[in-house]
């Protein structure tokens, strides 16, 4: 009976180690950050490392950012003051109107970055390698 329990425990441990291996090898290393404001994000150094572009609206708050170290994609959402689009606008390579807002496209550190600024003060950013 004891050998069956030991075998069951060994199998559970082996399964857990295997799942961690699969997570690391196939899903990559995804990191998440939250910043209450643009200035907090800037002070953290994350903008200097290129994970959050400096040209998002300076009024950005409640910034939720996720990135993958293996593929260099970034996904982010935040809130902003809808009239604060000039910094984003002057840095973009293309701008178009979308339903209930504006979409800006950039090339930033060899990634294609899309920022959607909605009229309701919500925003999304997606970045993928070119």
ZILIN-V309775 format. One record per residue. SS is DSSP state (a for helix, b for strand, c for the rest). PHI is phi in degrees with one decimal (NA if undefined). PSI is psi in degrees with one decimal (NA if undefined). Layout:
ss=(SS:SS)
phi=(PHI:PHI)
psi=(PSI:PSI)
This chain:
ss=(c:a:a:a:a:a:a:a:a:a:a:a:a:a:a:a:a:a:a:a:a:a:a:a:a:a:a:c:c:b:b:b:b:b:b:b:b:a:a:a:a:a:a:a:c:c:c:c:c:c:c:c:c:c:c:c:c:c:c:c:b:b:b:b:b:b:b:b:c:c:c:c:c:b:b:b:b:b:b:c:c:c:c:c:c:a:a:a:a:a:a:c:c:b:b:b:b:b:c:c:b:b:b:b:b:b:b:b:c:c:b:b:b:b:b:b:b:b:c:c:c:b:b:b:b:b:b:b:b:c)
phi=(NA:-66.1:-68.3:-68.0:-63.6:-63.1:-63.3:-62.7:-65.2:-62.2:-65.8:-64.3:-64.0:-61.2:-61.6:-61.3:-63.4:-61.5:-65.1:-63.8:-59.7:-60.4:-58.8:-70.2:-76.6:-108.4:-100.4:86.9:-98.3:-104.6:-117.6:-123.5:-139.2:-133.7:-130.8:-77.4:-154.9:-57.1:-64.1:-64.5:-63.5:-62.5:-64.0:-71.7:90.6:-66.7:-72.7:-63.7:-83.3:88.5:-78.6:-122.1:-69.0:-72.4:-91.3:-70.9:-55.9:-65.3:-84.5:-58.8:-134.8:50.1:-84.7:-112.8:-128.7:-135.9:-142.3:-114.7:-66.7:-76.4:-104.8:65.5:-84.4:-130.7:-131.5:-149.0:-136.2:-161.4:-113.5:-153.8:-82.7:-54.3:-82.9:-92.5:-119.3:-61.6:-59.8:-67.5:-63.5:-72.0:-90.9:-83.8:-99.2:-150.8:-137.8:-146.8:-78.7:-123.7:-58.1:64.6:166.3:-129.6:-121.8:-118.9:-119.4:-138.5:-110.1:-137.0:51.6:58.3:-114.8:-91.1:-112.8:-117.5:-117.7:-110.8:-109.8:-92.5:-61.3:-84.6:91.8:-96.9:-145.9:-134.0:-132.7:-131.2:-133.5:-133.9:-62.2:-73.7)
psi=(-39.8:-35.5:-31.6:-41.8:-43.3:-41.9:-42.7:-43.0:-42.6:-41.2:-39.5:-43.5:-44.9:-41.2:-45.1:-44.2:-41.4:-40.8:-39.0:-42.5:-46.9:-42.7:-45.9:-44.1:-37.8:-22.6:-25.6:178.8:104.6:129.3:146.7:147.2:153.3:134.4:138.4:-20.6:166.3:-46.4:-36.6:-42.0:-43.9:-45.4:-25.7:-18.5:-2.0:-29.0:-38.0:-30.2:-4.9:3.9:-30.5:122.6:146.2:-13.7:11.8:159.1:136.8:-18.0:3.7:132.9:167.7:53.0:118.5:119.1:139.6:136.5:157.6:119.1:-29.8:-40.0:-10.5:21.0:150.8:138.8:134.6:148.0:151.6:173.7:154.8:167.0:118.4:-23.4:-6.4:70.4:-5.7:-44.9:-41.9:-42.4:-45.9:-19.1:-12.3:159.8:-23.8:149.5:138.1:153.0:137.2:172.0:118.7:35.6:-157.8:148.6:131.5:139.1:138.2:159.9:122.3:116.2:48.2:22.7:150.8:122.3:129.9:125.0:126.5:120.0:114.0:150.9:-21.5:4.1:4.5:153.9:153.8:145.9:135.2:134.3:130.0:148.1:143.7:NA)
